[in-house]
Amino acid sequence: MSKTSRRTKRKSIPLAFHPRVFSALGSDLVTNDLVAITELVKNSYDAFADRVDVRFGSDGSGEFIEIQDDGEGMSLKIIRDVWCMVGTPYRLSNPTCRKGTRARRASGEKGLGRLSAARLGNRLEMLTKAKSEPCWEVRVDWDELAESDDLSTCTVDLNEVTGDAAFKRTGTRIRIYNLKSEWDEDRVEELEDHLSRMVSPFKTVEGFSIWLSRSEGDTTPTRITPQEFLKFPKYALEGTVDETGSLKWCYSFRLIGSKKVRRSIAGELQWKTMREERTAPKRVAALENPNCGPFSFEIRGWDVDLVGVRDIADHYDLDKRTIRQSIGAYKGISVYRDGILVLPKSENSRDWLGLDRRRISDVGKRLSTTQLVGYARITADANPKIKDTSDRERLVDLPEVQAFEHILRCAVATLESERQTDRIDEDAAEKPLAEIFEGLSAEDLVEDVVEAADEGASAKDALQLVKKHERNLAKTRKEIERRFIYYSQLATVGTIAEFLVHEVRNRTTTINAFVRAVLEYADEYEITEKMSRNVERAENAIASLARLAETFAPLANRSFRRGKRSCDLVDRVKRLLDAKSAETDRLNIDVIRSPGGSCEVAVDPGEMDAILLNLFENAFYWLGQKREGKRQLAIRLGRLRRKQRVEVTIEDSGPGVPEEYESKIFLPGVTRKPNGIGMGLTIASELIVAYGGQMKYCPQGNLSGATFVFDLPLKK
């Protein structure tokens, strides 16, 4: 402050609002007439109405819009202290409304919803009755309020209503006169679509219905329902999770426009399997019991790419914008506790499960929140550990909550895996990779054209043959593009493998030098037997890593060529099973092997391990899902002397492969494992084809589970 300036006497000037604030807030804060009616319907929802009717009609006072509900109604105190107070914090202080034993989370909290009426028309008449209270009539003329000099002169007319005009039961009816907009048939239809987004597509979640009467003579009001396509999703998964974390699910697939389920399958995921998933957080992996169940869930999904949306649009006569908005109104997975919405509370918390971030790693297969509509039902008594934070935007970061989230992500992953199976074009995809490239050949076209010419066909006929070939080429190109996605991922893995082999070699050399130094130290000083055993285990571990690096080093080399190396198949089986002994012991798997000896095959040891390991890993996974009966894995070898080949049979006593999967299990991307890539059997089968063999799935095996049979060349 300068030396010449003086501090004047401090004054306080009160803020004031002109009465026109009522109409201004109604007109400017509420973006359009459709939103205005929706806000008034939300007020009915917050009053715990089971039914709300929206009517367009007329009487002696003119045309009107009417919103009537059977909710709790308002007492004189609520009218005075809440309804007549603009911006009331009432809903912030009372976020839950109750009716008997039921409870409902309020949808509004700003205290401005009633001003929506000011946007729709200049005059409001309201009748309302609360339990054990008189019926009250409230009249508001928004134009008169706006013309008042100040807020102190702004009043509403309030009268007690008796006789036939009074409500006999609780509820509220609002009539808006002097309408500011025309409501023709198209506009009312648009309102119907807008209101449909308020109604849950899940019957089990919310008991709230909206009915629309289009005109005064409309004696049969229309019940507002979600868009039809939301009730019949293309992909759906529903299930339950018990106290132990075991997830039982049922998947269904239907074509867009059809109510009939085309394919369904049921399954179960045990907690032990889910917590061992590579995607499980550390705190989740450490939980013997998730302590987050029991609960139930349902998840619905759609394809929302151009083709998928066009398919919905064609079958349901909807525009693409409406389709995306309809899914967007419910997108993601919501959590309801005792029937009250817990998550999401805002647009920012729609992806509280992190599905969109997870999708970045695999855009084609993973589903985002814009493709999903789902819910999980919990209760305060059964799920006491699942709590939301004070800001209501997420759940409290507890191990049990992380387990709850992980189980739901596993459910989504199961839906994604089953969806991937149904997305595959069977006609194009059931061919091995080598046969797919044959589709790029023009030999068949040339032969057809020559044959047609010999038969005297015209140029027009020949053109039809060319068009047919063009369609086949397009199908082949599509399949090659699909396969390329997976093989490009494998190319990345190959680059990583090259790096890993290099690192393993370097690190084992360093560690081995340290172990030798320890042994030299041990020669000079006495060490305990326990230390000696630990050193020996370290030596064995280093040797095992070194052997592993040597096995896969040629595959990581860009100059790799088949035929340079061979291996003993019996020895490879033994090595891999020994390496997986901890898993077979943990799962109590009885491994049955062919008699000993040796069987030299003309197969690179690294590729041999890749084939066997993929089959073993599948067997271990599905045996782990088995709750009752023996868990057995059998490996049998049989020589095909005439062909100088060996036949290998690997079978287990697990659940086997469902019949509808049998023709697809060798295709890229087909997997029934949550978070599976769907490349294991594809890689194994195509490696076998590269060695002149074939892998088959046999549904009738000795152990009643999955049986795979393939053949390999014997070393000459």
C-alpha positions in Angstrom: 0.0 0.0 0.0 1.4 3.5 -0.9 2.1 6.1 1.7 -0.6 8.4 0.4 -3.4 5.8 0.3 -5.8 5.5 3.2 -7.7 2.5 4.6 -11.5 3.3 4.4 -14.1 2.0 6.8 -14.8 -1.7 6.0 -18.4 -2.4 4.8 -20.3 -5.6 4.1 -22.6 -5.7 1.2 -25.1 -8.6 1.1 -25.6 -10.7 -2.0 -29.0 -10.5 -3.5 -31.0 -12.5 -6.1 -33.6 -11.1 -8.4 -36.8 -13.1 -8.5 -36.2 -13.9 -12.2 -33.5 -16.3 -10.9 -36.3 -19.0 -10.8 -37.1 -18.9 -14.5 -33.4 -18.3 -15.4 -32.3 -21.4 -13.5 -35.0 -23.5 -15.0 -34.3 -22.3 -18.5 -30.5 -22.2 -18.4 -29.5 -24.8 -15.9 -31.7 -27.5 -17.5 -30.4 -28.0 -21.0 -33.6 -28.9 -22.8 -37.2 -29.9 -22.4 -36.5 -33.6 -22.5 -34.1 -33.3 -19.6 -36.6 -31.1 -17.7 -39.2 -33.8 -17.7 -36.6 -36.4 -16.9 -35.6 -34.3 -13.8 -39.2 -34.2 -12.6 -39.4 -38.0 -13.1 -36.2 -38.4 -11.0 -37.9 -36.4 -8.2 -40.6 -39.1 -8.3 -38.0 -41.8 -8.1 -36.3 -40.0 -5.1 -39.8 -39.9 -3.4 -39.7 -43.7 -3.6 -42.5 -44.0 -6.2 -43.1 -47.4 -7.7 -44.9 -45.9 -10.6 -44.9 -42.5 -12.3 -47.2 -41.4 -15.1 -46.3 -38.8 -17.7 -49.3 -37.5 -19.5 -50.1 -34.9 -22.2 -53.6 -33.5 -21.9 -55.8 -30.5 -21.7 -58.6 -29.1 -19.6 -60.4 -25.8 -19.1 -57.1 -24.1 -18.3 -55.4 -25.3 -21.5 -52.9 -27.9 -22.5 -50.7 -29.4 -19.8 -47.9 -31.8 -19.1 -48.6 -34.0 -16.0 -46.3 -36.0 -13.9 -48.0 -38.1 -11.2 -46.5 -40.7 -8.9 -47.4 -43.0 -6.0 -44.4 -42.0 -3.9 -44.1 -40.8 -0.3 -45.6 -37.3 -1.0 -44.8 -34.2 1.0 -45.9 -32.9 4.3 -46.4 -29.2 5.0 -43.0 -29.1 6.7 -41.2 -30.7 3.6 -43.1 -28.3 1.3 -42.0 -25.3 3.3 -38.4 -26.3 4.3 -37.4 -28.3 1.3 -39.5 -27.8 -1.8 -39.7 -24.0 -1.4 -35.9 -23.8 -0.8 -34.0 -23.6 -4.0 -30.7 -25.5 -3.9 -31.6 -27.2 -0.7 -29.0 -29.6 0.7 -31.7 -32.0 1.8 -30.7 -34.8 -0.5 -27.0 -34.4 0.4 -28.0 -34.9 4.1 -30.5 -37.6 3.2 -29.0 -39.6 0.3 -31.2 -42.6 1.0 -35.0 -42.7 1.0 -36.9 -45.6 2.7 -40.3 -47.2 2.3 -41.0 -49.9 4.8 -38.1 -52.3 4.7 -37.0 -51.1 1.3 -34.4 -48.4 0.6 -33.4 -46.5 -2.4 -30.4 -44.3 -3.2 -31.6 -40.8 -4.3 -30.6 -39.8 -7.9 -30.6 -36.0 -7.3 -28.7 -33.9 -4.8 -28.5 -30.3 -6.1 -32.0 -29.3 -5.0 -32.8 -27.8 -8.4 -34.9 -30.5 -10.1 -38.3 -28.8 -9.4 -37.2 -25.7 -11.4 -37.3 -27.9 -14.5 -41.0 -27.0 -14.4 -40.2 -23.4 -15.1 -38.5 -24.4 -18.4 -41.6 -26.4 -19.5 -44.3 -23.9 -18.8 -45.2 -20.6 -17.0 -47.6 -22.1 -14.4 -47.4 -25.0 -12.1 -50.2 -26.7 -10.1 -49.2 -29.5 -7.6 -51.2 -31.8 -5.4 -49.2 -33.9 -2.8 -50.0 -36.0 0.2 -47.8 -37.7 2.7 -48.7 -40.5 5.1 -51.0 -39.3 7.9 -51.0 -35.8 6.4 -53.6 -33.7 4.6 -53.5 -33.3 0.8 -52.0 -30.0 -0.1 -52.2 -27.9 -3.3 -49.3 -25.7 -4.4 -49.7 -23.1 -7.2 -46.8 -21.2 -8.7 -46.8 -18.6 -11.5 -43.2 -18.3 -12.7 -43.9 -15.1 -14.7 -45.4 -13.4 -11.6 -42.4 -14.4 -9.5 -40.0 -13.0 -12.2 -41.9 -9.6 -12.1 -41.6 -9.3 -8.3 -39.3 -6.6 -6.9 -37.3 -8.8 -4.6 -37.3 -12.3 -3.1 -39.2 -11.2 0.0 -42.3 -10.8 -2.0 -41.9 -14.1 -3.8 -44.5 -16.5 -2.5 -46.4 -19.6 -3.6 -50.1 -20.3 -3.0 -50.8 -23.2 -0.6 -54.2 -24.7 0.1 -55.4 -27.8 1.9 -57.5 -29.9 -0.4 -60.5 -31.9 0.9 -63.3 -33.9 -0.7 -63.1 -35.8 -4.0 -60.2 -33.7 -5.3 -57.9 -34.8 -2.5 -55.5 -37.7 -2.8 -56.6 -40.7 -0.8 -53.1 -42.3 -0.9 -49.6 -40.9 -0.8 -48.1 -39.4 -3.9 -47.6 -36.2 -5.9 -49.1 -34.8 -9.1 -47.6 -31.9 -11.0 -49.4 -30.2 -13.8 -47.6 -27.6 -16.0 -49.7 -25.1 -18.0 -48.9 -22.4 -20.5 -46.4 -24.7 -22.2 -43.4 -23.0 -23.9 -42.9 -25.7 -26.6 -44.9 -27.7 -29.1 -45.2 -31.4 -28.3 -46.0 -33.1 -31.6 -45.8 -36.9 -32.1 -42.1 -36.9 -33.0 -41.2 -34.9 -29.9 -43.2 -37.3 -27.7 -41.5 -40.3 -29.3 -38.1 -38.6 -28.6 -39.2 -38.2 -24.9 -40.1 -41.9 -24.8 -36.6 -42.8 -25.9 -35.1 -40.4 -23.4 -37.1 -41.8 -20.5 -36.2 -45.4 -21.4 -32.7 -44.7 -20.3 -33.9 -44.2 -16.7 -35.3 -47.7 -16.5 -32.9 -50.5 -15.5 -32.6 -53.3 -18.1 -32.3 -55.7 -15.2 -35.6 -56.6 -13.6 -33.9 -57.8 -10.4 -32.3 -54.4 -9.7 -35.0 -51.8 -9.4 -38.8 -51.8 -8.9 -39.6 -48.5 -10.7 -41.9 -48.1 -13.7 -42.6 -45.1 -16.0 -45.8 -44.9 -18.1 -46.5 -42.4 -20.9 -49.9 -41.2 -22.1 -49.4 -39.4 -25.4 -52.7 -37.5 -25.5 -55.8 -36.8 -23.4 -57.7 -39.6 -25.1 -55.0 -42.1 -24.6 -56.7 -44.6 -22.3 -53.9 -47.2 -22.6 -50.7 -45.7 -21.4 -47.4 -47.1 -22.7 -45.0 -48.6 -20.2 -41.5 -47.1 -20.8 -39.0 -49.9 -21.2 -35.3 -49.9 -22.1 -34.5 -50.3 -25.7 -35.4 -53.8 -26.9 -31.8 -54.6 -27.9 -30.7 -54.1 -24.3 -33.0 -56.9 -23.1 -31.5 -59.3 -25.6 -27.8 -58.8 -25.6 -25.5 -60.5 -28.1 -23.3 -61.8 -25.3 -24.3 -62.4 -21.7 -22.8 -63.9 -18.6 -24.6 -64.3 -15.3 -23.6 -66.1 -12.2 -23.0 -66.3 -8.4 -20.0 -66.3 -6.2 -20.1 -68.2 -2.9 -18.4 -67.7 0.5 -15.2 -69.5 -0.7 -14.9 -67.3 -3.8 -16.0 -70.0 -6.2 -17.6 -68.4 -9.3 -20.3 -70.4 -11.1 -21.3 -68.8 -14.4 -23.6 -69.3 -17.4 -22.8 -67.7 -20.8 -25.3 -67.2 -23.6 -24.9 -66.0 -27.2 -27.6 -64.9 -29.5 -27.7 -63.2 -32.9 -28.8 -59.5 -32.9 -32.5 -59.3 -33.4 -33.2 -62.8 -32.1 -34.6 -63.7 -28.7 -33.5 -67.3 -29.0 -30.2 -68.3 -27.5 -27.9 -69.8 -30.1 -25.3 -71.1 -27.8 -25.0 -71.4 -24.0 -22.4 -73.0 -21.7 -21.9 -73.1 -18.0 -18.7 -73.4 -16.0 -17.0 -72.8 -12.7 -13.9 -70.9 -11.6 -12.5 -71.7 -8.2 -10.9 -69.0 -6.1 -7.5 -70.9 -6.1 -7.4 -70.6 -9.9 -8.4 -67.0 -9.9 -5.9 -65.8 -7.3 -3.1 -67.6 -9.3 -3.9 -65.6 -12.4 -1.0 -63.4 -13.6 -3.4 -60.4 -13.4 -4.1 -60.9 -9.7 -2.8 -58.1 -7.4 -0.2 -59.3 -4.9 -2.6 -58.8 -2.0 -5.2 -60.9 -3.7 -2.8 -63.7 -4.6 -2.0 -64.0 -0.9 -5.6 -64.5 0.2 -6.5 -68.2 1.0 -10.1 -67.0 1.1 -11.3 -63.8 -0.6 -13.9 -63.0 2.2 -16.0 -60.9 -0.2 -18.8 -63.3 -1.1 -21.5 -64.3 -1.5 -22.9 -62.1 -4.3 -24.5 -62.4 -7.7 -23.9 -60.6 -11.0 -25.0 -60.3 -14.6 -23.0 -58.8 -17.5 -24.3 -58.0 -21.0 -22.2 -57.1 -24.0 -22.4 -55.9 -27.6 -20.1 -55.2 -30.5 -20.1 -51.5 -31.0 -17.8 -51.2 -34.0 -19.3 -50.0 -37.2 -20.5 -53.4 -38.3 -21.9 -54.2 -34.8 -23.8 -51.0 -34.4 -25.1 -51.2 -38.0 -26.4 -54.7 -37.2 -28.3 -53.4 -34.2 -29.6 -50.4 -36.2 -30.9 -52.6 -39.0 -32.8 -55.0 -36.7 -34.3 -52.5 -34.3 -34.8 -49.5 -36.6 -32.6 -47.3 -34.5 -30.1 -44.7 -35.4 -26.5 -45.3 -34.3 -26.4 -42.4 -31.9 -29.4 -43.8 -30.0 -27.8 -47.2 -29.7 -24.6 -45.8 -28.3 -26.5 -43.4 -25.9 -28.7 -46.3 -24.7 -25.6 -48.4 -23.8 -23.9 -45.3 -22.4 -26.8 -44.7 -20.0 -25.9 -47.8 -18.1 -22.4 -48.5 -19.3 -20.0 -50.4 -17.1 -20.8 -52.6 -14.1 -22.9 -51.2 -11.3 -22.8 -52.4 -7.7 -26.0 -52.5 -5.7 -26.0 -53.0 -1.9 -29.4 -54.0 -0.6 -30.9 -52.6 -3.7 -29.2 -49.2 -3.4 -26.7 -48.1 -6.0 -23.1 -48.0 -4.6 -21.1 -47.5 -7.8 -20.8 -45.7 -10.1 -22.0 -42.4 -8.6 -20.7 -40.2 -11.4 -19.4 -40.4 -14.9 -15.8 -40.3 -13.5 -16.3 -43.6 -11.7 -17.9 -45.6 -14.5 -14.7 -47.5 -15.0 -14.0 -48.3 -11.4 -12.9 -51.8 -12.4 -10.3 -50.5 -14.8 -11.7 -52.3 -17.8 -10.8 -49.5 -20.3 -7.2 -49.4 -19.1 -7.0 -53.2 -19.4 -8.4 -53.2 -22.9 -5.4 -51.2 -24.2 -3.3 -54.4 -24.1 -5.7 -56.2 -26.5 -8.2 -54.0 -28.2 -9.7 -56.7 -30.4 -10.6 -59.2 -27.6 -11.1 -57.0 -24.5 -14.4 -55.3 -23.8 -14.6 -51.7 -22.7 -17.2 -50.0 -20.5 -18.9 -48.7 -23.7 -19.7 -52.3 -24.7 -20.9 -53.6 -21.3 -23.9 -53.2 -19.1 -23.8 -55.1 -15.9 -24.5 -55.2 -12.2 -23.3 -57.0 -9.0 -25.7 -57.4 -6.1 -24.2 -57.4 -2.5 -25.7 -56.9 0.9 -24.5 -55.2 4.1 -24.9 -58.4 6.1 -23.2 -60.8 3.6 -20.5 -58.5 2.3 -19.5 -56.3 5.3 -15.9 -55.8 3.9 -17.1 -54.1 0.7 -17.4 -50.5 1.6 -17.4 -47.3 -0.5 -15.2 -44.3 0.2 -16.4 -41.1 1.8 -16.5 -39.4 -1.6 -18.6 -42.3 -3.0 -16.5 -42.6 -6.1 -14.8 -45.9 -5.4 -14.5 -48.8 -2.9 -12.2 -48.8 0.1 -8.8 -50.2 -0.8 -9.0 -53.4 1.3 -7.7 -56.9 0.3 -11.3 -58.2 0.3 -12.4 -55.4 -2.0 -9.5 -56.1 -4.3 -10.6 -59.7 -4.3 -14.1 -58.7 -5.2 -12.9 -56.5 -8.1 -10.6 -59.3 -9.3 -13.4 -61.8 -9.3 -15.5 -59.5 -11.4 -12.6 -58.9 -13.8 -12.3 -62.7 -14.1 -16.0 -62.8 -14.9 -15.5 -60.2 -17.6 -12.5 -62.2 -19.0 -14.7 -65.3 -19.1 -17.3 -63.4 -21.1 -14.6 -62.1 -23.4 -13.2 -65.6 -24.0 -16.6 -67.0 -24.9 -17.4 -64.0 -27.1 -14.2 -64.5 -29.0 -15.3 -68.1 -29.8 -18.6 -66.8 -31.2 -17.0 -64.1 -33.2 -14.8 -66.5 -35.2 -15.9 -67.1 -38.8 -16.1 -70.9 -38.8 -16.0 -71.2 -42.6 -12.7 -69.3 -42.9 -11.1 -70.2 -39.7 -11.2 -74.0 -39.5 -8.3 -74.3 -42.0 -4.7 -74.7 -40.9 -2.5 -71.7 -41.7 -0.9 -73.4 -44.8 -4.3 -74.0 -46.3 -5.3 -70.4 -45.7 -2.5 -69.1 -48.0 -3.8 -71.5 -50.7 -6.8 -69.2 -50.9 -4.5 -66.6 -52.5 -3.8 -68.8 -55.5 -5.5 -68.0 -58.8 -5.2 -71.6 -60.1 -8.9 -72.4 -59.3 -10.0 -69.3 -61.0 -8.0 -70.1 -64.1 -9.3 -73.6 -64.3 -12.9 -72.4 -63.9 -12.5 -69.8 -66.6 -10.9 -72.3 -69.0 -13.7 -74.8 -68.3 -16.3 -72.2 -68.8 -14.7 -71.1 -72.1 -14.6 -74.7 -73.3 -18.4 -74.9 -72.6 -19.0 -71.8 -74.6 -19.7 -69.4 -71.7 -19.9 -65.7 -72.4 -17.8 -63.0 -70.9 -20.6 -62.2 -68.5 -20.5 -65.7 -67.2 -16.7 -65.5 -66.8 -17.2 -62.2 -64.9 -19.4 -64.0 -62.3 -16.5 -66.5 -61.8 -14.1 -63.6 -61.2 -16.5 -62.0 -58.7 -16.8 -65.3 -56.9 -13.0 -65.5 -56.7 -12.9 -61.9 -55.5 -15.3 -62.7 -52.6 -13.1 -65.7 -51.6 -10.0 -63.5 -51.7 -11.7 -61.0 -49.4 -12.6 -63.7 -47.0 -9.0 -65.1 -47.1 -7.6 -61.6 -46.6 -9.8 -61.1 -43.6 -8.6 -64.3 -42.0 -5.0 -63.5 -42.7 -5.4 -60.1 -41.1 -7.0 -61.8 -38.0 -4.2 -64.3 -37.8 -1.6 -61.6 -38.3 -2.7 -59.9 -35.1 -1.8 -63.0 -33.1 1.4 -63.8 -34.9 2.6 -60.2 -34.6 2.2 -60.7 -30.8 4.3 -63.8 -31.1 6.9 -61.9 -33.1 7.2 -59.5 -30.1 7.5 -62.5 -27.8 10.3 -63.8 -30.0 12.2 -60.5 -29.6 11.7 -60.7 -25.9 12.9 -64.4 -25.9 16.1 -63.3 -27.6 16.7 -60.8 -24.9 15.9 -63.2 -22.1 18.2 -65.9 -23.4 21.0 -63.4 -23.5 20.2 -62.2 -19.9 19.9 -65.7 -18.5 23.3 -66.7 -20.0 25.0 -63.6 -18.5 23.3 -63.9 -15.1 23.9 -67.6 -14.6 27.6 -67.1 -15.4 27.9 -64.5 -12.7 25.8 -66.4 -10.1 27.8 -69.6 -10.9 31.0 -67.8 -10.2 29.7 -66.7 -6.9 28.6 -70.3 -6.0 32.1 -71.6 -6.9 33.6 -68.9 -4.6 31.3 -70.2 -1.8 32.5 -73.7 -2.4 36.1 -72.6 -2.2 35.3 -70.9 1.1 33.6 -74.1 2.3 36.8 -76.1 1.6 38.7 -73.9 4.1 35.9 -73.8 6.8 33.4 -76.2 8.0 29.8 -75.5 6.9 26.6 -77.0 8.1 24.8 -79.7 6.2 21.9 -77.3 5.7 24.2 -74.8 4.0 25.6 -77.6 1.9 22.2 -78.6 0.7 21.3 -74.9 -0.1 24.5 -74.6 -2.2 23.7 -77.8 -4.0 20.2 -76.5 -4.8 21.6 -73.3 -6.1 23.9 -75.3 -8.4 21.0 -77.3 -9.7 18.9 -74.2 -10.3 21.7 -72.5 -12.2 22.2 -75.7 -14.3 18.5 -75.8 -15.0 18.4 -72.2 -16.1 21.4 -72.8 -18.3 19.8 -75.8 -20.0 16.6 -73.9 -20.5 18.6 -71.1 -22.2 20.4 -73.6 -24.4 17.1 -75.3 -25.3 15.4 -72.1 -26.5 18.5 -70.2 -27.8 18.2 -71.5 -31.4 14.5 -70.5 -31.5 15.5 -66.9 -30.5 18.0 -66.8 -33.2 16.7 -65.2 -36.4 18.6 -67.7 -38.5 16.8 -70.7 -36.9 16.1 -73.6 -39.3 14.3 -76.8 -38.5 16.0 -80.1 -38.9 19.3 -79.2 -37.4 18.5 -80.7 -34.0 16.6 -83.7 -32.6 15.7 -84.7 -29.1 14.6 -87.7 -26.9 10.9 -87.3 -26.5 10.8 -89.5 -23.3 13.5 -87.3 -21.8 11.7 -84.0 -22.7 8.5 -85.3 -21.1 10.4 -86.2 -18.0 12.2 -82.9 -17.8 9.0 -80.9 -18.2 7.1 -82.9 -15.6 10.0 -82.7 -13.2 10.0 -78.9 -13.6 6.2 -78.8 -13.0 6.3 -81.3 -10.1 5.4 -78.6 -7.5 2.2 -78.0 -9.5 1.3 -81.7 -9.9 2.0 -82.2 -6.2 -0.2 -79.2 -5.2 -3.1 -80.3 -7.4 -2.5 -84.0 -6.3 -2.3 -85.1 -10.0 -1.4 -88.7 -10.6 0.9 -88.7 -13.7 0.9 -91.9 -15.7 3.7 -92.3 -18.2 4.7 -94.8 -20.8 7.4 -97.3 -19.9 10.9 -95.8 -19.9 13.5 -96.0 -22.6 14.1 -93.5 -25.2 12.4 -92.2 -28.3 14.5 -90.0 -30.6 12.4 -87.7 -32.7 13.5 -85.3 -35.5 12.1 -82.3 -33.7 13.9 -79.3 -32.2 14.0 -79.6 -28.4 12.7 -76.1 -27.9 9.8 -76.6 -30.2 9.1 -80.0 -28.6 9.0 -78.3 -25.2 6.6 -75.7 -26.6 4.2 -78.4 -27.8 4.3 -80.5 -24.6 4.2 -77.5 -22.3 1.1 -76.0 -23.9 -0.7 -79.4 -23.5 0.5 -79.9 -20.0 -0.5 -76.4 -18.9 -4.0 -76.9 -20.3 -4.3 -80.2 -18.5 -3.1 -78.7 -15.2 -5.5 -75.8 -15.5 -8.6 -77.9 -16.1 -7.7 -80.6 -13.6 -7.4 -77.7 -11.1 -11.1 -76.9 -11.8 -12.1 -80.4 -10.9 -13.5 -80.7 -7.4 -14.3 -84.4 -7.1 -12.8 -87.6 -8.3 -9.2 -88.5 -9.3 -7.0 -86.0 -11.1 -5.0 -88.0 -13.6 -2.7 -87.1 -16.5 -1.5 -89.8 -18.9 1.2 -89.7 -21.6 1.5 -92.6 -24.0 3.8 -93.2 -27.0 3.1 -95.6 -29.8 5.3 -96.2 -32.9 3.9 -96.0 -36.3 6.6 -98.2 -37.9 5.4 -98.0 -41.5 5.5 -94.2 -41.5 8.6 -93.9 -39.3 6.7 -91.8 -36.9 5.6 -91.9 -33.3 2.1 -91.3 -32.1 1.7 -89.3 -28.8 -1.4 -89.4 -26.7 -1.9 -86.9 -23.8 -5.1 -87.2 -21.9 -6.5 -86.1 -18.5 -9.5 -86.7 -16.3 -10.6 -83.1 -16.3 -14.0 -81.8 -17.6 -13.0 -82.2 -21.2 -13.9 -79.9 -24.1 -17.6 -79.0 -24.7 -18.9 -80.4 -27.9 -19.5 -77.0 -29.5 -15.8 -76.2 -28.9 -14.3 -79.3 -30.4 -14.0 -77.9 -33.9 -12.6 -74.5 -32.7 -10.0 -75.3 -30.1 -7.0 -75.1 -32.5 -8.1 -71.7 -33.8 -6.3 -68.5 -32.8 -8.0 -66.6 -30.0 -10.2 -69.4 -28.8 -9.9 -69.9 -25.1 -12.1 -70.7 -22.1 -9.5 -69.5 -19.6 -10.1 -66.1 -18.1 -7.3 -63.8 -19.4 -6.2 -66.5 -21.7 -4.7 -65.6 -25.1 -6.0 -68.5 -27.0 -2.7 -69.3 -28.8 -1.4 -72.4 -26.9 -3.1 -75.1 -28.9 -2.8 -73.0 -32.1 1.0 -72.9 -31.7 1.2 -76.6 -30.7 -0.9 -77.8 -33.6 0.9 -75.7 -36.2 4.3 -76.8 -35.0 3.2 -80.4 -35.5 1.9 -79.6 -39.0 5.4 -78.1 -39.7 6.8 -81.5 -38.9 4.4 -83.3 -41.2 2.0 -84.4 -38.5 -1.5 -83.6 -37.3 -3.0 -83.0 -33.9 -6.5 -84.2 -33.2 -8.9 -83.9 -30.3 -10.6 -87.2 -29.3 -13.8 -86.8 -27.3 -13.8 -90.4 -26.1 -10.6 -90.9 -24.1 -9.7 -93.5 -21.5 -9.8 -90.9 -18.6 -13.1 -89.3 -19.7 -11.4 -85.8 -20.0 -9.5 -84.1 -22.8 -7.5 -86.4 -25.1 -5.1 -85.0 -27.7 -3.3 -87.3 -30.2 -0.5 -86.2 -32.6 2.3 -87.7 -34.5 6.0 -86.7 -35.0 8.8 -88.0 -37.2 11.3 -90.4 -35.7 15.0 -89.6 -36.1 16.5 -91.5 -39.0 
